[in-house]
Amino acid sequence: MTLSFTDEQEELRISVRRFLADKAPTESVRLSMETAEGHDHAVWAQMAGQLGLQGIVLPEQHGGMGFGPIELSIVLEELGRALSPEPFLSSVAFAGRALAISDDVEAMRRWLPGIVDGSLTAALAVSEESGSSSLDDVSTTAEPSGAEFALTGVKMFVIDGDSSDLLLVAARTDHDLALFAVESEEGVTRTRLAAVDPTRRLARLEFAGTPARRIEARSGHLREVLDLAIIALAAEQVGGAQACLDMTVEYAKVRVQFGRQIGSFQAIKHKCADMLLQLEAARSALYHAVAIAAARDGTDSADLSSAAAVCGAWCGQAFTHLAKEMIQIHGGVGYTWEHDAHLYLKRAKSSELLLGSPVMHRARLADLVNIRGGNS
């Protein structure tokens, strides 16, 4: 399955890239990562008010623009390229989309308009205290409590979980797994984690009898939510990897040693060529998954799970590889705090493990295609 972009989609990419270059360059990212909130509220408001990005993939009947996975992927690539600290991945690509593909019209009516206009931030909490993001390992429980449920358990590595207005929590009932919405602070302990990546806030959430509302959805909804989240994260990773390649090639053109640009040396040429190969392989995995997601009709699909597993196995590793090579080719300056290279490496390594390690995704892919004999 192939994916090509229309003129309108390419214009979207150009618009988002121009906006981020103007309103959120890396100098602004560095300022934001030192604040308590971790992002720029003015930029977040402009993203919603001027470009309508928060509604890009959310239904029109709830204020969104009603576009699909392709447009979302374009936006996420550009956000990843710019190392944006804004809560777009958590609020829109993870939580907002989880609501949008559910069967819970009341939940959509209640929360999606706020996500669209930027007044509400949301987070998706799946990973357990062990760090595992596998649905098989979900141990957080949801017990009936009157008309609602009470959540008990711990969630780890929740993006923007320390500040989000709405939490969507994966929990286990006596019968199945489901998502539960938490708005109340009753019984919730939020702890910001000392994360490797200073441009992205991660949190530990502890629930102790926390009031929650079940999100009504068809069987397989949570699996679809997680697959789409893995693909969304991969789009961000591809964007970051592209930035690493662009910065490295530009540096190789202007850095002079022994009277020559270092880009003319065979060793540097080979490294850059390998970086390009890794990037294009990651992009192919991403676009294949996005094309499958765009062609689906909302029903459960093993093809989507397989494509998500490929993205999880490859795109994070590729981003990390390119970030490391960028530092190597930049030499001494690449190791300094003043250069942006370390920020890309920290984002790459953190996101590589965020929704499961590459080893876990390869093992899952092997199970999906009925291959046995090892996890690596």
LOGUKE-688990 format. One line per 3 residues: number of its first residue (from 0); their letters; for each residue y, z, x of N, C-alpha, C, O. Coordinates in steps of 0.2 Angstrom, whole numbers. Layout:
REM residues N
NUM	a	Y:Z:X:Y:Z:X:Y:Z:X:Y:Z:X ~ ...
***
This chain:
REM residues 376
0	mtl	-6:0:4:0:0:0:6:0:4:7:4:9 ~ 11:-4:3:17:-5:7:23:-3:3:23:-2:-3 ~ 28:-1:7:35:1:4:40:-3:7:41:-3:13
3	sft	45:-6:3:51:-9:5:57:-6:2:56:-3:-4 ~ 62:-7:4:68:-4:1:73:-9:-2:74:-14:1 ~ 76:-7:-7:81:-12:-10:87:-11:-7:88:-6:-3
6	deq	92:-16:-9:99:-15:-6:102:-8:-8:106:-5:-4 ~ 101:-6:-14:104:0:-17:101:6:-13:105:11:-12 ~ 95:6:-12:92:11:-8:94:12:-1:95:17:2
9	eel	95:6:2:98:6:9:106:8:9:108:11:14 ~ 109:7:3:116:9:3:116:17:2:120:20:4 ~ 111:19:-2:110:27:-2:109:30:5:113:35:6
12	ris	105:27:9:104:29:16:111:29:20:112:34:23 ~ 114:24:19:121:23:23:126:29:20:129:32:24 ~ 126:30:14:131:34:11:129:42:13:134:45:15
15	vrr	123:43:13:121:50:15:122:51:22:125:57:24 ~ 120:46:26:122:47:34:129:48:35:131:52:39 ~ 133:44:32:140:44:33:143:51:31:147:54:34
18	fla	141:53:25:143:60:22:141:65:27:145:70:29 ~ 135:65:30:133:71:34:137:70:41:138:76:44 ~ 138:64:43:141:64:50:149:66:49:151:69:54
21	dka	151:65:43:158:67:42:159:75:40:163:78:43 ~ 155:77:36:155:84:33:151:89:37:152:95:37 ~ 145:87:40:140:92:43:138:89:49:132:89:50
24	pte	142:88:54:140:86:61:136:92:64:136:98:61 ~ 133:92:70:129:97:73:134:103:75:132:109:75 ~ 141:102:76:145:107:77:146:112:71:146:118:72
27	svr	146:109:65:146:113:59:139:116:58:139:122:55 ~ 134:113:60:127:116:59:127:122:63:124:127:61 ~ 129:122:69:129:128:74:133:134:71:132:139:72
30	lsm	139:132:68:143:137:64:139:140:59:139:146:58 ~ 136:136:55:132:139:49:127:143:51:125:148:47 ~ 123:141:56:117:145:58:119:152:60:115:157:61
33	eta	125:154:61:128:160:63:130:164:58:132:170:58 ~ 131:161:52:133:165:46:127:169:42:121:167:43 ~ 129:173:38:124:177:34:120:172:29:114:173:28
36	egh	124:168:26:121:163:21:116:158:25:111:156:22 ~ 118:156:31:114:151:34:116:144:33:113:139:35 ~ 121:142:28:123:136:27:130:136:24:133:141:23
39	dha	133:130:23:140:129:21:140:128:14:138:122:11 ~ 143:133:10:143:132:3:148:126:1:146:123:-4 ~ 153:124:5:157:119:3:153:112:4:154:108:-1
42	vwa	149:111:9:145:105:10:140:105:4:139:99:1 ~ 137:110:2:132:111:-3:135:108:-10:132:104:-14 ~ 141:111:-11:145:109:-17:147:102:-17:146:98:-22
45	qma	149:99:-11:151:92:-11:144:87:-12:145:82:-14 ~ 139:90:-9:133:86:-10:131:85:-17:129:80:-19 ~ 132:90:-21:131:90:-29:137:86:-32:135:81:-36
48	gql	143:88:-31:148:85:-34:150:78:-33:152:74:-37 ~ 150:76:-26:152:69:-24:146:64:-24:147:58:-26 ~ 140:66:-22:135:62:-21:129:63:-26:125:58:-27
51	glq	129:69:-29:124:70:-34:117:70:-31:112:69:-34 ~ 117:73:-25:110:73:-21:105:78:-24:99:76:-24 ~ 108:83:-27:103:88:-29:99:86:-35:94:89:-37
54	giv	102:81:-39:99:78:-45:95:72:-44:93:69:-48 ~ 95:70:-37:92:63:-36:85:62:-39:84:56:-41 ~ 81:67:-39:74:66:-41:72:70:-47:67:70:-49
57	lpe	77:73:-50:76:77:-56:78:73:-63:82:68:-62 ~ 75:75:-68:76:71:-74:83:70:-77:87:75:-77 ~ 84:64:-80:91:63:-82:93:68:-88:98:70:-89
60	qhg	88:69:-92:89:73:-98:91:80:-96:93:84:-101 ~ 90:82:-90:92:89:-88:98:88:-83:99:93:-79 ~ 101:83:-83:107:82:-78:106:78:-72:111:76:-68
63	gmg	100:76:-70:98:73:-64:99:66:-65:102:63:-70 ~ 98:62:-59:99:55:-59:92:51:-60:92:45:-62 ~ 86:55:-60:80:52:-63:77:47:-58:73:43:-60
66	fgp	79:47:-51:76:42:-46:69:45:-44:67:50:-47 ~ 66:42:-40:59:44:-38:58:46:-31:63:47:-27 ~ 52:46:-29:50:48:-22:53:44:-16:55:47:-11
69	iel	55:38:-18:57:34:-12:65:36:-11:66:37:-5 ~ 69:37:-16:75:39:-15:76:46:-12:80:48:-8 ~ 71:50:-14:71:57:-11:69:57:-4:72:61:0
72	siv	64:53:-2:62:52:5:68:50:9:69:52:15 ~ 72:45:7:78:43:10:83:49:12:85:49:17 ~ 84:52:7:89:58:7:86:63:12:90:66:17
75	lee	80:65:12:77:70:16:77:67:24:78:71:28 ~ 75:61:25:76:58:31:82:59:34:83:61:40 ~ 88:58:31:94:59:33:96:66:34:100:68:39
78	lgr	94:70:30:95:78:31:91:80:37:94:84:41 ~ 85:78:38:82:79:44:85:77:50:85:80:56 ~ 87:71:50:91:68:56:97:72:58:98:72:64
81	als	100:75:53:106:79:54:105:86:55:110:90:56 ~ 99:88:55:97:95:56:100:99:50:103:105:52 ~ 101:97:44:105:100:39:102:107:38:96:107:36
84	pep	106:112:37:104:119:35:104:120:28:102:125:26 ~ 107:115:24:107:116:17:101:117:13:96:114:16 ~ 100:121:8:94:122:5:91:117:0:89:118:-5
87	fls	92:111:3:90:105:-1:82:105:-2:79:104:-7 ~ 79:105:4:71:105:4:68:110:-1:64:109:-5 ~ 71:116:0:68:122:-4:70:121:-12:66:122:-16
90	sva	76:120:-13:79:120:-20:77:114:-24:75:114:-30 ~ 77:108:-21:76:101:-24:69:99:-23:65:98:-28 ~ 67:97:-17:61:94:-15:55:98:-17:50:96:-18
93	fag	56:105:-16:50:109:-17:51:112:-24:47:110:-29 ~ 55:117:-26:55:120:-32:58:116:-38:54:116:-43 ~ 63:112:-37:65:108:-42:60:103:-45:59:102:-51
96	ral	57:100:-40:52:95:-41:46:98:-45:43:95:-49 ~ 44:104:-42:39:108:-46:40:109:-53:35:108:-57 ~ 46:111:-55:48:111:-62:48:105:-65:45:104:-71
99	ais	50:99:-62:51:93:-65:44:90:-67:44:86:-72 ~ 39:91:-63:33:88:-64:28:93:-68:22:91:-69 ~ 31:98:-71:27:103:-75:27:100:-82:30:95:-84
102	ddv	24:104:-87:24:102:-94:28:107:-97:28:108:-104 ~ 32:111:-94:36:117:-96:43:115:-98:48:115:-94 ~ 44:112:-104:51:109:-106:56:115:-106:62:114:-104
105	eam	54:120:-108:59:126:-109:61:128:-102:67:130:-100 ~ 56:128:-97:58:130:-90:63:125:-87:68:127:-83 ~ 62:119:-88:66:113:-86:73:114:-89:78:113:-85
108	rrw	73:115:-95:80:116:-98:84:122:-96:90:122:-95 ~ 80:127:-94:83:133:-92:86:133:-85:91:136:-83 ~ 82:130:-80:84:130:-73:86:124:-70:90:124:-65
111	lpg	84:118:-72:85:112:-68:93:110:-68:95:108:-63 ~ 97:111:-74:104:109:-74:107:113:-68:112:110:-65 ~ 106:119:-67:109:123:-62:107:121:-55:111:121:-50
114	ivd	101:118:-54:99:115:-47:103:109:-46:105:107:-41 ~ 104:105:-52:107:98:-51:114:99:-49:117:96:-45 ~ 118:104:-52:125:105:-51:126:109:-45:132:111:-43
117	gsl	121:112:-42:122:116:-36:123:123:-37:124:127:-32 ~ 124:125:-43:125:132:-44:119:137:-44:120:143:-43 ~ 113:134:-44:107:138:-43:103:135:-37:102:129:-36
120	taa	101:140:-33:96:138:-28:89:141:-29:89:146:-33 ~ 84:138:-27:77:140:-28:73:139:-22:74:136:-18 ~ 67:143:-23:62:143:-17:55:143:-20:54:145:-25
123	lav	51:139:-16:44:139:-18:40:144:-13:40:143:-7 ~ 36:148:-15:32:153:-11:25:152:-12:22:153:-18 ~ 22:149:-7:15:148:-7:11:152:-2:6:155:-4
126	see	13:151:4:9:154:10:9:162:9:13:165:7 ~ 3:164:11:1:171:10:3:175:17:5:172:21 ~ 2:182:17:4:186:22:0:184:29:2:184:34
129	sgs	-6:181:28:-10:178:33:-7:172:37:-8:170:42 ~ -2:169:33:1:163:35:-2:157:32:1:151:33 ~ -8:157:29:-11:151:26:-7:149:20:-5:152:16
132	ssl	-7:142:20:-4:139:14:-9:135:10:-7:132:5 ~ -15:137:11:-21:134:7:-21:137:1:-21:143:0 ~ -22:133:-5:-23:136:-11:-29:141:-12:-29:145:-16
135	ddv	-34:139:-8:-40:143:-8:-39:150:-6:-42:155:-7 ~ -33:151:-2:-32:158:1:-27:162:-3:-25:167:-1 ~ -24:159:-8:-19:163:-12:-22:169:-15:-27:169:-18
138	stt	-19:175:-13:-22:181:-15:-17:185:-19:-18:190:-22 ~ -11:183:-20:-6:186:-24:-8:185:-31:-10:180:-34 ~ -8:191:-35:-11:191:-42:-5:191:-47:1:194:-46
141	aep	-7:189:-53:-2:189:-59:-6:192:-65:-11:189:-67 ~ -4:198:-67:-7:202:-72:-3:201:-78:3:202:-78 ~ -6:200:-84:-2:200:-90:1:207:-91:-1:212:-90
144	sga	8:206:-93:12:212:-95:16:210:-101:22:208:-100 ~ 14:212:-107:18:210:-113:18:203:-113:13:199:-113 ~ 24:200:-114:25:193:-115:25:189:-109:25:183:-109
147	efa	25:193:-103:26:190:-97:20:192:-92:15:194:-95 ~ 21:191:-86:16:193:-81:19:198:-76:25:198:-75 ~ 15:201:-72:18:206:-66:14:203:-60:8:203:-60
150	ltg	18:202:-55:16:199:-49:15:205:-44:19:209:-43 ~ 9:204:-40:8:209:-34:5:205:-28:1:201:-29 ~ 9:206:-23:6:202:-17:12:201:-12:18:203:-13
153	vkm	11:197:-7:16:196:-1:15:188:0:10:185:1 ~ 21:186:1:22:179:3:26:178:9:31:182:10 ~ 24:174:13:27:173:20:30:166:21:28:161:18
156	fvi	35:166:26:38:159:28:41:155:22:40:149:21 ~ 44:159:18:47:156:12:54:153:14:58:157:15 ~ 55:147:13:61:144:15:67:146:10:66:145:4
159	dgd	72:149:13:78:151:9:76:157:4:79:158:-1 ~ 70:160:5:68:165:1:72:171:1:71:175:-4 ~ 76:172:6:80:178:6:86:178:2:89:183:0
162	ssd	88:172:0:94:171:-4:94:167:-10:99:166:-14 ~ 88:164:-12:87:160:-18:88:163:-24:86:169:-25 ~ 91:160:-29:92:163:-36:85:164:-40:84:168:-44
165	lll	81:158:-39:75:158:-42:69:157:-37:70:153:-33 ~ 64:161:-39:58:160:-35:52:157:-39:51:160:-44 ~ 49:152:-36:43:150:-39:37:152:-35:36:150:-29
168	vaa	33:156:-38:27:159:-34:20:157:-36:19:157:-42 ~ 16:155:-31:9:153:-33:5:160:-33:5:164:-28 ~ 2:161:-38:-2:167:-39:-8:166:-43:-9:161:-47
171	rtd	-13:170:-43:-19:170:-46:-20:174:-52:-19:180:-51 ~ -22:171:-57:-24:175:-63:-31:176:-63:-35:175:-59 ~ -34:179:-69:-41:180:-69:-45:173:-70:-51:173:-69
174	hdl	-41:168:-72:-44:162:-74:-42:156:-69:-46:152:-68 ~ -36:156:-66:-34:150:-63:-28:152:-58:-26:158:-57 ~ -26:147:-55:-20:147:-51:-14:144:-54:-15:139:-58
177	alf	-8:147:-54:-2:144:-57:4:146:-53:4:150:-49 ~ 10:143:-55:16:145:-53:19:150:-58:19:149:-64 ~ 23:154:-55:27:159:-59:34:160:-57:35:160:-51
180	ave	38:160:-62:45:160:-60:48:167:-60:47:171:-65 ~ 52:169:-55:54:176:-54:62:175:-53:64:172:-49 ~ 66:178:-58:73:179:-58:75:186:-56:80:187:-53
183	see	71:191:-58:73:198:-58:72:200:-50:68:197:-47 ~ 76:205:-48:76:208:-42:71:214:-42:70:217:-37 ~ 69:216:-49:65:221:-50:58:220:-46:54:215:-47
186	gvt	56:225:-42:49:225:-39:49:219:-33:44:218:-31 ~ 55:216:-31:55:211:-26:58:214:-19:64:217:-20 ~ 55:214:-14:58:216:-7:58:209:-3:53:206:-1
189	rtr	64:207:-1:66:201:3:67:203:10:72:207:11 ~ 64:200:14:65:202:22:66:195:25:62:191:26 ~ 72:194:28:73:188:32:69:189:39:70:194:42
192	laa	66:184:41:62:184:47:66:181:53:70:177:52 ~ 64:183:58:67:181:65:63:175:66:58:175:70 ~ 66:169:64:62:163:64:64:159:71:69:160:74
195	vdp	59:155:73:61:151:79:67:146:78:71:145:82 ~ 67:143:72:72:138:71:78:142:68:78:144:62 ~ 84:142:71:90:145:69:93:142:63:98:144:60
198	trr	91:135:62:95:131:57:91:132:50:94:129:45 ~ 86:136:50:82:136:43:80:143:42:77:146:47 ~ 82:146:37:80:153:35:73:154:32:72:150:27
201	lar	69:158:35:63:160:32:63:167:30:66:171:33 ~ 59:169:25:58:175:22:51:178:21:47:174:19 ~ 51:184:21:45:188:18:46:191:12:51:194:11
204	lef	42:189:7:43:192:0:38:196:-2:32:194:-2 ~ 39:202:-4:34:207:-7:35:208:-14:41:210:-16 ~ 30:207:-18:30:209:-25:26:215:-27:20:215:-25
207	agt	29:219:-31:26:225:-33:27:226:-41:32:229:-43 ~ 23:223:-44:23:223:-52:30:219:-54:33:221:-59 ~ 31:214:-51:37:210:-52:37:206:-59:32:202:-59
210	par	41:207:-63:41:203:-69:42:195:-68:46:193:-64 ~ 38:191:-71:37:184:-69:36:180:-76:32:183:-80 ~ 38:174:-76:36:170:-82:32:164:-79:33:161:-74
213	rie	26:163:-82:22:158:-80:25:151:-82:28:150:-87 ~ 24:146:-77:26:139:-78:20:135:-81:15:135:-78 ~ 21:133:-87:16:130:-91:15:123:-88:20:119:-87
216	ars	9:121:-86:7:115:-83:0:113:-84:-4:117:-85 ~ -1:106:-83:-8:104:-83:-12:106:-77:-10:109:-72 ~ -19:106:-78:-23:107:-72:-22:103:-66:-21:97:-67
219	ghl	-22:106:-60:-20:102:-54:-13:102:-53:-11:99:-48 ~ -9:105:-57:-1:105:-55:1:107:-49:4:104:-45 ~ -2:113:-47:0:117:-41:-3:113:-35:1:112:-30
222	rev	-8:109:-35:-11:105:-30:-6:99:-29:-4:97:-23 ~ -4:96:-34:1:91:-34:8:93:-31:11:90:-27 ~ 10:99:-33:16:102:-30:16:103:-23:20:101:-19
225	ldl	10:105:-20:9:106:-13:9:100:-9:12:99:-4 ~ 5:95:-12:5:88:-9:12:85:-8:13:82:-3 ~ 16:85:-14:22:82:-14:27:86:-9:31:83:-6
228	aii	26:92:-8:30:96:-3:28:94:4:33:94:8 ~ 22:93:5:20:91:12:23:84:14:25:83:19 ~ 23:80:9:26:73:10:34:74:11:37:70:15
231	ala	37:78:7:44:79:8:46:82:14:51:79:18 ~ 42:87:17:43:89:23:42:84:29:46:84:34 ~ 37:80:28:36:74:32:42:69:33:43:67:38
234	aeq	45:68:27:51:64:27:57:67:32:60:63:36 ~ 58:73:31:62:77:35:60:76:43:65:75:47 ~ 54:77:44:52:77:51:53:70:54:55:69:60
237	vgg	51:65:50:53:58:52:60:57:54:62:54:59 ~ 64:59:50:72:59:51:74:62:58:77:60:61 ~ 71:68:59:72:72:65:70:68:71:73:68:76
240	aqa	64:65:70:61:62:76:65:56:78:66:54:83 ~ 67:52:72:72:46:74:78:48:78:80:45:82 ~ 81:54:76:87:57:79:85:58:87:89:56:91
243	cld	79:61:88:77:62:95:77:56:99:79:55:105 ~ 74:50:96:73:44:99:80:41:101:81:39:106 ~ 84:41:96:91:38:96:95:41:102:98:38:106
246	mtv	95:48:102:98:52:107:96:50:114:99:50:119 ~ 89:50:114:86:49:121:87:42:124:89:41:130 ~ 87:37:119:88:30:122:96:29:124:97:26:129
249	eya	100:32:120:107:32:122:109:35:128:112:33:132 ~ 105:41:129:106:44:136:104:40:142:107:40:147 ~ 98:37:141:95:33:146:99:27:148:99:24:153
252	kvr	103:25:143:108:19:144:114:21:149:116:17:152 ~ 116:27:148:122:29:152:121:34:158:125:34:162 ~ 115:37:158:114:42:164:112:38:170:107:34:170
255	vqf	116:39:175:115:35:181:112:39:187:115:45:188 ~ 106:37:190:104:40:196:102:35:201:99:30:199 ~ 103:36:207:101:32:213:105:25:211:102:20:213
258	grq	111:25:208:114:19:207:112:15:201:114:9:201 ~ 108:17:197:105:13:192:105:18:185:104:24:186 ~ 105:15:180:104:18:173:97:20:173:92:16:175
261	igs	95:27:171:88:29:171:84:25:167:78:25:167 ~ 87:22:162:83:18:157:80:12:160:75:9:157 ~ 82:10:166:79:4:170:73:6:174:69:2:176
264	fqa	72:13:174:66:15:178:59:14:174:60:16:168 ~ 54:12:177:48:11:173:45:17:169:43:16:164 ~ 46:22:173:43:29:170:47:30:163:44:33:158
267	ikh	53:30:163:57:31:157:56:26:152:56:28:146 ~ 55:20:154:54:14:149:47:16:145:46:16:139 ~ 42:18:149:36:20:146:36:26:141:33:26:136
270	kca	40:31:143:41:37:139:44:35:133:42:37:127 ~ 50:31:133:53:29:127:49:24:123:49:25:116 ~ 45:20:126:40:16:122:35:20:118:33:19:112
273	dml	32:25:121:28:30:118:31:34:113:28:35:107 ~ 37:36:114:41:39:108:41:35:102:41:37:96 ~ 43:28:103:44:24:98:37:23:94:37:22:88
276	lql	32:22:98:25:21:95:23:27:90:21:27:85 ~ 25:33:93:23:40:89:27:40:83:25:42:77 ~ 34:38:83:38:38:78:36:33:72:36:35:66
279	eaa	34:27:74:32:22:69:26:23:66:25:22:60 ~ 21:27:70:15:29:66:17:34:61:14:34:56 ~ 21:39:63:23:44:58:26:41:52:25:43:46
282	rsa	31:36:53:34:33:48:30:29:43:30:29:37 ~ 25:26:46:20:22:42:16:27:38:14:26:32 ~ 14:33:41:10:38:37:15:40:31:12:41:25
285	lyh	21:42:32:26:44:27:27:39:22:26:40:16 ~ 28:33:24:30:27:19:23:26:14:24:24:9 ~ 18:26:17:11:25:13:11:31:8:9:29:2
288	ava	12:37:10:12:42:5:17:42:0:16:43:-6 ~ 23:40:2:29:39:-3:27:33:-8:28:34:-14 ~ 24:28:-6:22:22:-10:17:25:-15:17:23:-21
291	iaa	12:29:-13:7:31:-17:10:36:-23:9:35:-29 ~ 15:40:-20:18:45:-25:22:41:-30:23:43:-36 ~ 26:36:-28:30:32:-32:26:28:-37:29:26:-43
294	ard	20:26:-36:16:22:-40:12:26:-45:9:23:-50 ~ 12:32:-44:8:36:-49:11:37:-55:17:37:-56 ~ 7:39:-60:9:41:-67:9:48:-69:10:50:-75
297	gtd	9:52:-64:9:59:-65:3:63:-66:2:69:-67 ~ -3:59:-66:-10:62:-66:-12:64:-59:-9:61:-54 ~ -17:68:-59:-19:70:-53:-23:65:-49:-26:60:-52
300	sad	-22:65:-42:-24:59:-38:-27:61:-32:-23:64:-28 ~ -33:59:-30:-36:61:-23:-32:57:-18:-32:59:-12 ~ -30:51:-20:-26:47:-15:-20:50:-13:-18:50:-7
303	lss	-16:54:-17:-10:57:-15:-12:63:-10:-9:64:-5 ~ -17:66:-12:-20:72:-7:-21:69:0:-20:72:5 ~ -25:64:0:-27:61:6:-21:59:10:-20:60:16
306	aaa	-16:55:7:-10:53:10:-6:59:12:-3:59:18 ~ -5:64:9:-2:70:11:-5:74:17:-2:76:21 ~ -12:74:17:-15:76:23:-14:72:29:-13:75:34
309	vcg	-14:66:28:-12:62:34:-5:63:37:-4:64:43 ~ 0:64:32:7:66:34:7:73:37:10:73:43 ~ 3:77:35:3:84:38:0:84:45:2:88:49
312	awc	-5:80:46:-9:79:52:-5:76:57:-5:77:63 ~ 0:71:55:3:67:60:11:68:61:13:68:67 ~ 14:69:56:22:68:56:24:74:60:29:73:64
315	gqa	22:80:59:24:86:62:23:86:70:27:87:74 ~ 17:84:72:15:83:79:20:78:82:22:79:88 ~ 21:72:79:25:67:81:32:69:83:35:68:88
318	fth	35:73:78:42:76:79:42:80:85:47:80:89 ~ 37:85:85:37:89:91:36:86:98:40:87:103 ~ 32:80:98:31:76:104:38:73:106:40:73:112
321	lak	41:70:101:48:67:103:53:72:105:57:70:109 ~ 53:77:102:58:82:104:57:85:111:62:86:115 ~ 51:86:113:49:88:120:51:82:125:53:84:130
324	emi	49:76:123:51:70:128:58:70:128:61:68:134 ~ 62:71:123:69:70:123:72:75:129:76:74:133 ~ 69:81:128:71:86:133:69:84:140:73:85:145
327	qih	63:82:141:61:80:148:66:74:151:68:74:156 ~ 67:69:147:71:63:149:78:65:150:82:63:155 ~ 81:70:146:88:72:147:88:77:154:94:77:157
330	ggv	83:79:156:83:83:162:86:90:161:85:93:156 ~ 90:92:166:93:99:166:97:100:160:97:106:157 ~ 101:95:158:106:96:153:102:97:146:105:101:141
333	gyt	96:95:146:92:95:139:90:102:138:88:104:133 ~ 90:107:143:88:114:143:93:118:141:92:124:140 ~ 100:116:141:105:120:140:106:122:133:104:118:128
336	weh	109:127:131:111:129:124:116:125:121:116:123:115 ~ 121:122:125:126:118:123:123:111:120:126:108:116 ~ 118:109:123:115:102:121:111:104:114:108:109:113
339	dah	111:99:110:107:99:103:99:99:104:96:100:99 ~ 97:97:110:90:95:111:85:101:108:80:100:105 ~ 87:107:110:83:113:109:83:114:101:78:117:99
342	lyl	88:113:98:88:114:90:83:109:87:80:111:82 ~ 83:103:90:78:98:87:71:101:88:66:100:84 ~ 70:103:94:63:106:96:61:112:92:55:112:90
345	kra	66:116:91:64:122:87:63:120:80:58:123:76 ~ 67:116:77:65:113:70:59:110:70:55:111:65 ~ 57:106:75:51:102:75:45:107:75:40:106:71
348	kss	45:112:80:39:116:80:38:121:74:33:122:72 ~ 44:123:71:43:127:65:41:123:59:36:126:56 ~ 43:117:58:41:113:52:34:111:53:30:109:48
351	ell	32:110:60:25:107:61:20:112:58:14:110:56 ~ 21:119:58:16:124:55:18:126:48:15:131:46 ~ 24:124:45:26:127:39:22:127:33:21:132:30
354	lgs	19:121:32:14:120:26:7:119:29:3:115:25 ~ 5:122:34:-2:121:37:-1:117:43:3:113:44 ~ -6:119:48:-6:116:55:-9:109:54:-12:108:49
357	pvm	-8:105:59:-11:98:59:-18:99:59:-22:95:56 ~ -21:104:62:-29:105:62:-31:106:55:-36:103:53 ~ -27:110:51:-29:112:44:-29:105:40:-33:104:36
360	hra	-24:101:41:-23:95:37:-28:90:39:-31:87:35 ~ -30:90:46:-36:85:48:-42:88:44:-46:83:42 ~ -44:94:44:-50:97:41:-50:95:34:-55:93:31
363	rla	-44:96:31:-44:94:23:-45:87:22:-48:85:17 ~ -42:83:26:-43:75:26:-50:74:27:-53:70:23 ~ -54:77:31:-61:76:32:-65:78:26:-70:74:24
366	dlv	-63:83:23:-66:85:17:-65:80:11:-70:78:7 ~ -59:78:11:-57:73:5:-61:66:6:-63:63:1 ~ -62:64:12:-66:58:13:-73:59:15:-77:54:17
369	nir	-75:65:14:-83:67:15:-85:66:22:-90:63:23 ~ -81:68:27:-83:68:34:-84:75:36:-80:79:34 ~ -90:76:39:-92:82:42:-92:82:49:-93:77:52
372	ggn	-92:88:52:-94:89:59:-88:92:63:-89:92:70 ~ -83:94:61:-77:97:65:-71:97:61:-69:93:57 ~ -66:101:64:-60:102:61:-54:99:65:-48:99:63
375	s	-56:96:71:-51:94:75:-51:86:77:-47:84:80
***
